[in-house]
Amino acid sequence: MFFYLSVFILIIFLIYTNALTDAPNAISTVVGTKVLKFKNAAFISAIFNLIRNNCYEHF
């Protein structure tokens, strides 16, 4: 039982840390390839993060 609980906690931790690095990776990709300026990329990322947070509150 301890093994399954440990694996479950490890999976939740990995999902959480992966979600923390998604936005910076997306911003650095579009800024590095010069598709968007940093200010525009950060603004778009902030808008979508707000939308995502509002959607998760309802479920």
Secondary structure as UniProt FT lines:
FT   HELIX           2..32
FT   TURN            33..34
FT   HELIX           38..57
//
